[in-house]
Amino acid sequence: MYVRDAKNREEVWLLDRIEAMGLDDTAFRSRDYVVAIDEESGAKAGFGRIRIHKGEEDVCELTSVGVIAEWRGQGVGAHVIERLLEYAGDQGFEEVYALTGEGAYFAQFGFRPIAETRLAPALAERLEEKRDGIDPDASPLVIERGEFRMPERFRESFKRASERDEGEEDAERPEDFGIDPETATYKYDTGR
């Protein structure tokens, strides 16, 4: 499992998953996203993005973090967040904000609540938009990049991450077509 920049050809996949998960697609640009990929199967396991808000003081928001259901609980989201914080640092941001109703999830990495009155005007406006739309429970969180902590259980589970059985329901099996694989013979069976 690894996390890399999203590619332009993944735009439709990203938009479909964002819509299905009810995440924020405001000002969507695929180049702002990272994607978690399973090395063995090539399956996409999760994604997220940073969004830069320009103003008197530029601010960086971490948003649209999503993990595909079959990959949840294996550290995928944690590694997506870690990569996004690295990218924010590469762009000169020491503080990164998240406006979310999932505060407990982010808190385990070092995000802490911040008073709404301390938000830059662009983030305060964005918080109201989120509350009025996709995330009525959104609250502001902030993290200093150096305060990020990856719980060891997420590091270990990410190393062993694999798609759970729920995703295998879509695979076609001989039984789906009324074939008993134990007794079936095939016209072109070579005996190998």
ZIKADA-V801325 format. One line per field, one symbol per residue. ss: DSSP state (a for helix, b for strand, c for the rest). phi: phi as a letter, one per 30 degrees, with the letter a starting at -180 (. if undefined). burial: b if it has 16 or more other C-alpha atoms within 10 Angstrom, else e. Layout:
# ZIKADA-V801325
ss: ???
phi: ???
burial: ???
This chain:
# ZIKADA-V801325
ss: cbbbbccaaaaaaaaaaaaaaccccccccaaabbbbbccccccbbbbbbbbbbcccccbbbbbbbbbcaaaccccaaaaaaaaaaaaaaaccccbbbbbbccaaaaaccccbbccaaaccaaaaaaaaaaaaccccccbbbbbbaaaccccaaaaaaaacccccaaaaaacccaaaaccccccccccccccc
phi: .acbddcedcededddddddcicdcehdbeddccbdbdddciddcaaabcbccdlebdbcccbhdbbdedcdibiddddddeddddddddcjcccbcbcadcedddddcjdbdbdedcddedddddddddddcdbdcebdbbbdedddbceedddddddceaddeeddddddbeddciccddcdcbecdcid
burial: bbbebbeeeeeeebbebbeeeebbeeeeebebbbbbbbeeeeebbbbbbbbbbeeeeebbbbbbbbbbeebbebbbbbbbbbbbbebbbeeebbbbbbbbbebeebbebbbbbeeeeebbbbbeebbeebbeeebeebbbbbbbbeebebeeebbeebeebbbeeeeeeeeeeeeeeeeeeeeeeeeeeeee
